[in-house]
Amino acid sequence: QVQLEESGGGLVQTGDSLRLSCAASGHILNDYTWGWFRQRPNEERECVASLSGNGERFYYADAVKGRFAISRDNAKNAVDLRMNGLKPEDTAVYYCAATQRNPDYYFTLSSTYDYWGRGILVTVSS
């Protein structure tokens, strides 16, 4: 049974940085595709970043491109999301997700992912 757990969220000010981490347990996820999603109040869950299982393909939503970076630490069986230049509109619950589907590609649809963390709140004050 794969379990994912996010950490690193909290309250920050505009322009600050945060690093979210997602630790996996129950299985080694070295060749899994990872995704970071966020959900703002009354909005759909959206993919902000994804990393293909082979580590060669990255996806970033336009709203975070140049500010967020996804990376994987195989030794820790974990994936990080570094967030710089945070804005109030980045305020959301952030979720990590993983799937064993084709490791050559990243995926942006939430329905593609098999495993999810519980989510962690990031609040950016203006």
C-alpha positions in Angstrom: 0.0 0.0 0.0 1.6 3.2 -1.2 1.2 6.2 1.1 2.2 9.8 0.3 2.6 12.5 2.9 3.2 16.2 2.2 5.2 18.5 4.5 6.5 22.0 4.4 3.4 24.2 4.0 2.5 27.2 6.1 1.9 30.9 6.1 4.3 33.1 4.2 4.4 36.6 2.8 4.4 37.7 -0.8 7.8 37.1 -2.4 8.8 34.4 0.1 9.9 30.9 -0.7 8.7 27.5 0.5 9.8 24.0 -0.2 7.1 21.3 -0.1 8.2 17.7 0.3 6.3 14.5 -0.4 7.5 11.3 1.2 6.4 8.0 -0.1 6.2 4.8 2.0 5.1 1.3 1.3 6.8 1.0 -2.1 9.9 2.4 -3.9 8.7 5.0 -6.4 11.9 5.6 -8.3 10.2 5.1 -11.7 6.9 6.6 -10.9 5.6 9.9 -12.5 5.0 12.5 -9.9 2.7 15.4 -9.9 2.0 18.4 -7.6 -1.5 19.7 -7.7 -3.2 22.6 -5.9 -6.8 23.4 -5.2 -8.0 26.9 -4.3 -11.4 27.4 -2.7 -14.3 26.8 -5.1 -12.0 25.9 -7.9 -11.0 22.7 -9.6 -7.8 20.9 -8.7 -5.1 21.8 -11.1 -1.7 20.4 -11.9 1.1 22.9 -11.2 4.1 20.6 -11.9 4.8 17.1 -13.0 8.0 15.0 -13.5 8.1 11.9 -15.7 9.2 8.6 -14.2 12.4 8.6 -16.2 13.2 12.1 -14.9 13.5 13.5 -18.4 10.3 15.5 -18.9 8.9 18.3 -16.8 5.7 20.2 -16.9 4.9 23.5 -15.2 1.6 25.4 -15.4 2.0 28.8 -16.9 1.1 30.5 -13.7 4.1 29.0 -11.9 6.7 28.6 -14.7 10.0 30.2 -13.7 9.0 30.3 -10.0 8.4 26.6 -9.1 10.6 23.6 -9.5 9.9 19.9 -9.1 12.6 17.5 -8.2 12.9 13.9 -7.0 15.2 12.4 -4.4 15.3 8.7 -5.0 17.4 8.1 -2.0 14.6 9.5 0.2 11.8 8.1 -2.0 10.4 11.6 -2.1 9.7 14.5 -4.4 10.0 18.2 -3.6 8.3 21.3 -5.0 10.4 24.5 -4.5 8.3 27.6 -4.7 9.9 31.0 -5.1 8.4 34.4 -5.5 5.1 33.3 -3.9 2.0 35.4 -4.6 -1.3 35.6 -2.8 -2.9 33.7 -5.8 -0.6 30.7 -4.9 -2.7 30.2 -1.8 -4.2 26.8 -2.0 -4.1 23.2 -0.6 -1.2 21.5 -2.4 -1.3 17.7 -3.1 1.4 15.4 -4.3 0.4 12.4 -6.5 2.1 9.5 -8.1 1.4 7.0 -10.9 3.2 4.0 -12.4 1.8 4.8 -15.8 4.2 5.2 -18.7 7.4 6.7 -17.1 8.3 8.4 -20.3 5.7 11.1 -19.9 4.4 13.6 -17.4 0.7 13.8 -16.7 -1.5 16.7 -15.8 -4.9 15.1 -15.4 -5.7 14.2 -11.8 -7.6 11.1 -12.9 -4.3 9.7 -14.2 -2.8 9.4 -10.8 -3.2 6.4 -8.5 -1.8 7.7 -5.2 -2.4 10.9 -3.4 -1.3 12.7 -0.3 -3.8 14.3 2.0 -2.8 17.8 1.0 -1.1 20.6 2.8 -2.1 24.3 3.1 0.0 27.1 1.7 -1.1 30.6 2.5 0.5 33.6 1.0 -0.4 36.9 2.6 -0.2 40.2 0.7 
